[in-house]
């Protein structure tokens, strides 16, 4: 799900780099506006997502990256999420009003 106005700090094990969260799910995060010098080829990273005074620190595994000039975007899989992350993400999920079985057609 696309989301806006969330700051993220990413560590590749060497340094911390600021960026922006572009989308979230219960199991992954898309980040953009990261410095080119962030090493996305590491086996794991640490991210801290900050929103409204709350901070979610997570161990993640890089899955994809794209470069655009001096900036890059990176998608990561969440390896361990803190208490409250799933609930936070669920606040942005669309609400389904209906019978899921009524939508199945054979």
Buried (B, 14 or more C-beta within 10 A) or exposed (E): EEBEEBEBBBBBEEEEBEBBBBBBBBEBBBBBBBEEEBEBEEEBBBBBBBBEEEEBBBEBEBEEBEEEEEBBBBBBBBEEBBEEBEEBBEEEEEEEEEEEEEEEEE
